[in-house]
Amino acid sequence: MTEGANGSQSRGVDGRGHSSRRRPEDPKAVPFESRWHLAAVGTLAFGGSVVVLIAAGRPEPLRLVGFAAVFGTIVCSLLSLFAYRVEAKRLRAADADWRPVWWAYVLAHLLLSPFFVTFVYLLQRWRHVGLGTGIDGP
């Protein structure tokens, strides 16, 4: 509960007493550590390299690199489906301010583009809990 300028009290942005962002001066702000978001990073990185190889016209010497990029994209994309759930559980256990709706990310990942969904997930994660190892959110 926060107290406003006129003495009124509010429960915060999401109604549970949590604000949408973690404040460093807040003693309840628990540092969150997890590396599962790297599956989403891999999906974007490998997917981007596939796009670059396609744009380059797929020269013969890069055929093996293209195969590795496609394989990496598939593996990381599948790992991302599990990563959404695992990170949501860890965020809840750490009592972090951000509570992603993991099943919505999985559903969107399967129905829409995995690249768009992983980008949105990483952006939201960066905004709320940071990406770890010196890449903290705003």
ABEGO torsion letter per residue (X at the ends): XBBBAAGBBBAEAAGAGBBABBBAABAABBBBBBAAAAAAAAAAAAAAAAAAAAAAGGBAAAAAAAAAAAAAAAAAAAAAAAAAAAAAAAAAAAGBABBBBAAAAAAAAAABBAAAAAAAAAAAAAAAAEAEGGBBBX
